[in-house]
C-alpha cells in the first residue's frame, strides 16, 4: 500500500492538473467551476474530486453535469500528464463549504448590526 506522504503528493498533483484541465475545457458551463480538493484511496485506484461553483443552484447543477459528462476525457488528459501505474477512477462530489461560510458570515453580520443598533 502507498504511504500517506505519497498519497498526499499524488492528491496535490491531481488537484493541480485537474484544475488546469477543467479551466481549459471549452464548455462555458465550466467557467466558474473550481476543483477544491482530491481524496485518493490508499491503493490509488479511485479519487473523489471535490468541486465548487459560483452562481445559482441551476448553474451549479449544469456545471457539475457538464464535468460529469467530460470525466472520460479528463481522465485521459490526467493519464497524459501524470505518470502513474494506473490512473484513478474519478468521482465528482459537489462541495458547498464556501456557500455555507458566506451564509454564516452574513448571519453574523446581521446579528452584529442588530446588537450595535
Backbone as ProteinMPNN parsed JSONL, in Angstrom:
{"seq_chain_A": "XXXXXXXXXXXXXXXXXXXXXXXXXXXXXXXXXXXXXXXXXXXXXXXXXXXXXXXXXXXXXXXXXXXXXXXXXXXXXXXXXXXXXXXXXXXXXXXXXXXXXXXXXXXXXXXXXXXXX", "coords_chain_A": {"N_chain_A": [[0.84, -1.189, 0.0], [0.313, 2.36, -0.445], [2.288, 5.012, 0.986], [1.287, 7.552, 3.347], [2.462, 9.969, 2.802], [3.147, 9.781, 0.083], [0.562, 9.475, -0.991], [-0.557, 11.965, -0.306], [1.065, 13.653, -1.856], [0.419, 12.799, -4.47], [-2.313, 13.377, -4.462], [-2.27, 16.209, -4.308], [-0.924, 16.809, -6.688], [-2.748, 15.739, -8.549], [-4.958, 17.422, -8.006], [-3.987, 19.927, -8.847], [-3.497, 19.42, -11.605], [-6.055, 18.596, -12.484], [-7.487, 20.956, -12.007], [-6.274, 22.65, -13.88], [-6.909, 21.302, -16.277], [-9.739, 21.402, -16.256], [-10.141, 24.172, -16.419], [-9.3, 24.64, -18.994], [-11.084, 23.361, -20.617], [-13.517, 23.615, -23.175], [-16.168, 24.143, -22.558], [-18.658, 26.434, -21.757], [-20.203, 26.288, -19.453], [-18.539, 25.447, -17.487], [-17.081, 27.549, -16.66], [-17.042, 28.9, -14.146], [-16.334, 26.912, -12.396], [-14.539, 25.237, -9.853], [-11.888, 23.163, -8.828], [-11.701, 21.933, -5.73], [-10.6, 20.08, -3.915], [-8.958, 16.863, -3.684], [-9.415, 13.506, -2.903], [-7.748, 10.582, -2.457], [-7.977, 6.995, -2.565], [-6.302, 4.546, -0.511], [-5.074, 2.659, -2.145], [-4.716, 4.02, -4.48], [-6.476, 3.787, -6.598], [-8.954, 4.96, -6.948], [-10.523, 8.181, -6.861], [-11.975, 10.895, -5.139], [-13.239, 13.823, -6.359], [-13.535, 16.975, -5.334], [-15.6, 19.617, -6.081], [-16.476, 23.051, -6.647], [-18.727, 25.748, -7.34], [-19.533, 28.972, -8.596], [-22.51, 30.972, -8.706], [-26.078, 30.488, -9.241], [-28.203, 27.793, -8.028], [-29.087, 26.322, -10.229], [-27.125, 26.872, -12.186], [-24.926, 25.75, -10.906], [-25.64, 23.038, -10.841], [-25.707, 22.553, -13.603], [-23.022, 22.992, -14.291], [-21.735, 20.98, -12.814], [-22.914, 18.721, -13.976], [-21.961, 18.992, -16.599], [-19.208, 18.623, -16.217], [-19.257, 16.035, -15.253], [-20.037, 14.658, -17.546], [-17.764, 15.025, -19.049], [-15.814, 13.538, -17.826], [-14.483, 11.201, -18.764], [-12.806, 12.163, -20.829], [-11.311, 13.948, -19.253], [-10.005, 12.181, -17.534], [-8.378, 10.806, -19.356], [-6.718, 12.915, -20.127], [-5.422, 13.395, -17.696], [-3.985, 11.022, -17.546], [-2.159, 11.45, -19.598], [-0.662, 13.518, -18.558], [0.321, 12.854, -16.004], [2.492, 10.512, -14.625], [1.521, 7.583, -13.705], [1.029, 4.272, -12.473], [-1.562, 3.319, -12.698], [-4.278, 5.221, -13.661], [-6.425, 6.895, -11.495], [-9.923, 6.107, -10.972], [-12.359, 8.581, -11.352], [-14.535, 10.367, -9.248], [-17.094, 12.675, -8.904], [-17.771, 15.127, -6.416], [-19.876, 17.479, -5.075], [-18.928, 20.406, -3.444], [-20.08, 22.434, -1.022], [-19.015, 24.176, 0.836], [-17.961, 26.831, 0.75], [-20.231, 28.326, 0.156], [-21.822, 27.835, 2.421], [-20.174, 29.011, 4.344], [-20.274, 31.69, 3.542], [-22.98, 32.204, 3.998], [-23.098, 31.885, 6.815], [-21.364, 33.943, 7.542], [-22.851, 36.16, 6.665], [-25.072, 35.938, 8.347], [-23.808, 36.356, 10.83], [-22.941, 39.006, 10.488], [-25.426, 40.231, 10.321], [-26.45, 39.749, 12.886], [-24.57, 41.171, 14.365], [-25.044, 43.812, 13.423], [-27.621, 44.145, 14.406], [-27.187, 44.083, 17.169], [-25.568, 46.279, 17.525], [-27.197, 48.388, 16.971]], "CA_chain_A": [[0.0, 0.0, 0.0], [1.064, 3.607, -0.515], [2.463, 5.757, 2.222], [0.433, 8.737, 3.379], [3.206, 11.042, 2.149], [2.961, 9.603, -1.364], [-0.836, 9.748, -1.294], [-0.739, 13.423, -0.245], [1.733, 14.245, -3.029], [-0.362, 12.482, -5.662], [-3.555, 14.146, -4.353], [-1.988, 17.597, -4.661], [-0.618, 16.825, -8.115], [-4.019, 15.54, -9.241], [-5.772, 18.628, -7.84], [-3.445, 20.969, -9.74], [-3.712, 19.045, -13.003], [-7.486, 18.639, -12.751], [-7.865, 22.373, -12.083], [-5.811, 23.158, -15.167], [-7.688, 20.661, -17.34], [-11.105, 21.935, -16.225], [-10.115, 25.555, -16.885], [-9.041, 24.675, -20.429], [-12.172, 22.739, -21.373], [-14.213, 24.658, -23.921], [-17.564, 24.258, -22.167], [-18.885, 27.668, -20.997], [-20.824, 25.985, -18.156], [-17.474, 25.156, -16.525], [-16.328, 28.787, -16.469], [-16.911, 29.26, -12.738], [-16.138, 25.694, -11.613], [-13.225, 25.143, -9.234], [-11.542, 21.912, -8.148], [-11.351, 22.337, -4.378], [-9.77, 19.081, -3.244], [-8.98, 15.5, -4.206], [-9.138, 12.473, -1.9], [-7.428, 9.286, -3.058], [-7.991, 5.816, -1.706], [-4.936, 4.113, -0.187], [-4.495, 1.908, -3.262], [-4.602, 4.984, -5.577], [-7.296, 3.362, -7.728], [-10.104, 5.842, -7.141], [-10.371, 9.5, -6.262], [-13.109, 11.803, -5.059], [-12.849, 15.159, -6.788], [-14.456, 17.936, -4.754], [-15.696, 20.804, -6.921], [-17.358, 24.119, -6.193], [-19.056, 26.62, -8.451], [-20.275, 30.185, -8.305], [-23.764, 31.055, -9.437], [-27.24, 29.933, -8.558], [-28.225, 26.336, -7.954], [-29.232, 25.786, -11.584], [-25.809, 26.959, -12.827], [-24.066, 24.785, -10.237], [-26.007, 21.71, -11.337], [-25.29, 22.461, -15.004], [-21.565, 22.869, -14.32], [-21.385, 19.653, -12.316], [-23.329, 17.755, -15.004], [-21.041, 19.126, -17.735], [-17.946, 17.98, -15.852], [-19.527, 14.598, -15.164], [-20.028, 14.147, -18.917], [-16.41, 15.138, -19.595], [-14.856, 12.818, -16.978], [-13.658, 10.284, -19.561], [-11.772, 12.993, -21.448], [-10.458, 14.473, -18.179], [-9.163, 11.071, -17.062], [-7.349, 10.585, -20.388], [-5.767, 14.023, -20.014], [-4.62, 13.129, -16.491], [-3.058, 9.941, -17.903], [-1.094, 12.03, -20.421], [0.137, 14.483, -17.796], [0.89, 12.294, -14.77], [2.979, 9.153, -14.803], [1.071, 6.666, -12.654], [0.811, 2.916, -12.972], [-2.97, 3.265, -13.073], [-4.963, 6.489, -13.408], [-7.587, 6.589, -10.647], [-11.291, 6.407, -11.384], [-12.729, 9.865, -10.768], [-15.93, 10.55, -8.838], [-17.328, 14.076, -8.539], [-18.531, 15.449, -5.214], [-20.044, 18.929, -5.012], [-18.533, 20.939, -2.138], [-20.758, 23.711, -0.798], [-18.438, 24.798, 2.025], [-17.839, 28.276, 0.566], [-21.576, 28.892, 0.25], [-22.235, 27.797, 3.824], [-19.368, 30.012, 5.051], [-20.826, 33.008, 3.202], [-24.258, 32.316, 4.708], [-22.797, 32.087, 8.233], [-20.819, 35.297, 7.64], [-23.963, 37.108, 6.529], [-25.85, 35.873, 9.59], [-23.038, 37.013, 11.89], [-23.011, 40.447, 10.239], [-26.78, 40.659, 10.656], [-26.535, 39.753, 14.353], [-23.744, 42.282, 14.834], [-25.71, 45.077, 13.139], [-28.778, 44.223, 15.298], [-26.741, 44.369, 18.532], [-24.975, 47.615, 17.539], [-28.267, 49.37, 16.795]], "C_chain_A": [[0.882, 1.249, 0.0], [1.191, 4.273, 0.84], [1.593, 7.0, 2.175], [1.14, 9.925, 2.728], [3.018, 10.968, 0.64], [1.533, 9.933, -1.759], [-1.082, 11.256, -1.304], [-0.108, 14.109, -1.452], [0.924, 14.015, -4.298], [-1.688, 13.247, -5.635], [-3.34, 15.595, -4.788], [-1.684, 17.728, -6.15], [-1.893, 16.663, -8.942], [-4.884, 16.795, -9.169], [-5.306, 19.726, -8.793], [-3.741, 20.659, -11.201], [-5.194, 19.092, -13.365], [-7.981, 20.076, -12.865], [-7.483, 22.952, -13.433], [-6.642, 22.588, -16.317], [-9.094, 21.252, -17.409], [-11.137, 23.365, -16.761], [-9.921, 25.649, -18.392], [-10.073, 23.923, -21.264], [-12.993, 23.852, -22.019], [-15.651, 24.905, -23.491], [-17.789, 25.522, -21.324], [-19.548, 27.428, -19.638], [-19.771, 25.762, -17.072], [-16.661, 26.397, -16.163], [-16.069, 29.097, -14.986], [-16.705, 28.045, -11.829], [-14.703, 25.62, -11.107], [-13.041, 23.764, -8.613], [-10.981, 22.295, -6.784], [-10.363, 21.373, -3.742], [-9.892, 17.751, -3.97], [-8.635, 14.57, -3.058], [-8.938, 11.148, -2.612], [-7.623, 8.163, -2.06], [-6.54, 5.378, -1.503], [-4.28, 3.351, -1.344], [-4.356, 2.747, -4.535], [-5.452, 4.612, -6.795], [-8.523, 4.223, -7.961], [-9.897, 7.132, -6.356], [-11.706, 10.229, -6.242], [-12.588, 13.187, -5.409], [-13.916, 16.118, -6.276], [-14.432, 19.208, -5.584], [-16.687, 21.791, -6.31], [-17.589, 25.049, -7.362], [-19.785, 27.853, -7.943], [-21.553, 30.179, -9.119], [-24.897, 30.46, -8.628], [-27.23, 28.41, -8.658], [-28.332, 25.702, -9.342], [-27.889, 25.788, -12.322], [-24.844, 25.95, -12.213], [-24.358, 23.374, -10.724], [-25.562, 21.513, -12.786], [-23.783, 22.266, -15.107], [-21.127, 21.479, -13.868], [-21.749, 18.579, -13.344], [-22.387, 17.796, -16.204], [-19.711, 18.432, -17.428], [-18.12, 16.472, -15.751], [-19.484, 13.969, -16.554], [-18.619, 14.119, -19.499], [-15.387, 14.312, -18.82], [-13.972, 11.848, -17.75], [-12.505, 11.021, -20.212], [-10.791, 13.493, -20.39], [-9.508, 13.387, -17.689], [-8.058, 10.76, -18.076], [-6.29, 11.684, -20.342], [-4.863, 13.844, -18.801], [-3.586, 12.065, -16.804], [-1.899, 10.462, -18.74], [-0.133, 12.873, -19.593], [0.872, 13.892, -16.601], [1.288, 10.845, -15.028], [2.608, 8.314, -13.574], [0.865, 5.296, -13.278], [-0.623, 2.765, -13.469], [-3.605, 4.599, -12.717], [-6.224, 6.182, -12.602], [-8.919, 6.874, -11.342], [-11.709, 7.674, -10.658], [-14.22, 9.899, -10.453], [-16.093, 11.988, -8.367], [-18.159, 14.184, -7.273], [-18.637, 16.959, -5.165], [-19.77, 19.39, -3.583], [-19.155, 22.322, -1.959], [-20.234, 24.453, 0.428], [-18.369, 26.316, 1.904], [-19.203, 28.949, 0.685], [-22.056, 28.919, 1.697], [-21.461, 28.831, 4.632], [-19.898, 31.421, 4.778], [-22.153, 33.238, 3.92], [-24.041, 32.595, 6.19], [-22.247, 33.499, 8.443], [-21.906, 36.35, 7.557], [-24.818, 37.117, 7.791], [-25.122, 36.558, 10.737], [-23.056, 38.531, 11.72], [-24.381, 41.003, 10.603], [-26.956, 40.737, 12.171], [-25.748, 40.934, 14.925], [-24.438, 43.619, 14.6], [-26.934, 45.253, 14.033], [-28.35, 44.566, 16.717], [-26.112, 45.744, 18.64], [-26.053, 48.688, 17.537], [-29.075, 49.538, 17.986]], "O_chain_A": [[2.047, 1.2, 0.395], [0.338, 4.128, 1.716], [1.205, 7.454, 1.098], [0.482, 10.798, 2.162], [2.759, 11.983, -0.006], [1.315, 10.606, -2.766], [-1.741, 11.77, -2.208], [-0.686, 15.043, -2.009], [0.76, 14.927, -5.109], [-2.144, 13.718, -6.677], [-4.139, 16.143, -5.548], [-2.146, 18.668, -6.797], [-2.091, 17.377, -9.926], [-5.481, 17.19, -10.171], [-6.115, 20.372, -9.459], [-4.185, 21.53, -11.949], [-5.553, 19.576, -14.439], [-8.807, 20.381, -13.726], [-8.272, 23.661, -14.059], [-7.031, 23.321, -17.226], [-9.585, 21.567, -18.493], [-12.065, 23.731, -17.483], [-10.332, 26.633, -19.006], [-9.949, 23.856, -22.487], [-13.136, 24.928, -21.439], [-16.295, 25.809, -24.023], [-17.166, 25.666, -20.272], [-19.462, 28.284, -18.758], [-20.066, 25.873, -15.882], [-15.668, 26.303, -15.442], [-14.968, 29.516, -14.63], [-16.884, 28.146, -10.615], [-13.762, 25.908, -11.847], [-13.943, 23.256, -7.947], [-9.917, 22.907, -6.692], [-9.399, 21.796, -3.104], [-10.808, 17.541, -4.765], [-7.678, 14.812, -2.323], [-9.84, 10.649, -3.287], [-7.455, 8.353, -0.855], [-5.653, 5.799, -2.245], [-3.06, 3.396, -1.5], [-3.921, 2.231, -5.564], [-5.177, 5.072, -7.903], [-9.081, 4.219, -9.058], [-9.201, 7.168, -5.342], [-12.468, 10.183, -7.207], [-11.615, 13.662, -4.824], [-15.061, 16.082, -6.726], [-13.376, 19.811, -5.774], [-17.598, 21.419, -5.57], [-16.762, 25.139, -8.27], [-20.555, 27.787, -6.984], [-21.661, 29.458, -10.111], [-24.715, 29.996, -7.503], [-26.356, 27.821, -9.294], [-27.73, 24.658, -9.595], [-27.553, 24.819, -13.003], [-24.031, 25.359, -12.924], [-23.437, 22.601, -10.989], [-25.095, 20.435, -13.154], [-23.314, 21.465, -15.916], [-20.245, 20.875, -14.477], [-20.985, 17.638, -13.558], [-22.05, 16.753, -16.764], [-19.157, 17.737, -18.28], [-17.223, 15.716, -16.124], [-18.954, 12.871, -16.723], [-18.315, 13.282, -20.349], [-14.196, 14.379, -19.127], [-12.801, 11.694, -17.405], [-11.362, 10.568, -20.161], [-9.579, 13.467, -20.604], [-8.329, 13.653, -17.455], [-6.923, 10.482, -17.688], [-5.101, 11.41, -20.502], [-3.665, 14.115, -18.876], [-2.435, 12.177, -16.383], [-0.776, 9.974, -18.613], [1.061, 12.938, -19.887], [1.936, 14.383, -16.226], [0.516, 10.06, -15.579], [3.293, 8.339, -12.552], [0.564, 5.179, -14.466], [-0.873, 2.167, -14.516], [-3.481, 5.059, -11.582], [-7.004, 5.308, -12.98], [-9.02, 7.764, -12.187], [-11.438, 7.821, -9.466], [-15.055, 9.516, -11.273], [-15.324, 12.466, -7.532], [-19.12, 13.44, -7.075], [-17.624, 17.657, -5.208], [-20.314, 18.835, -2.629], [-18.798, 23.267, -2.662], [-20.948, 25.278, 0.999], [-18.686, 27.021, 2.862], [-19.31, 30.032, 1.258], [-22.63, 29.911, 2.147], [-22.031, 29.468, 5.518], [-19.962, 32.248, 5.687], [-22.421, 34.342, 4.395], [-24.721, 33.444, 6.765], [-22.616, 34.175, 9.404], [-21.881, 37.33, 8.301], [-25.24, 38.178, 8.252], [-25.743, 37.263, 11.532], [-23.175, 39.262, 12.704], [-24.489, 42.111, 11.129], [-27.547, 41.69, 12.679], [-26.203, 41.608, 15.849], [-24.427, 44.478, 15.481], [-27.268, 46.382, 14.392], [-29.076, 45.274, 17.415], [-26.109, 46.333, 19.721], [-25.836, 49.785, 18.051], [-30.015, 50.332, 17.988]]}, "name": "protein", "num_of_chains": 1, "seq": "XXXXXXXXXXXXXXXXXXXXXXXXXXXXXXXXXXXXXXXXXXXXXXXXXXXXXXXXXXXXXXXXXXXXXXXXXXXXXXXXXXXXXXXXXXXXXXXXXXXXXXXXXXXXXXXXXXXXX"}
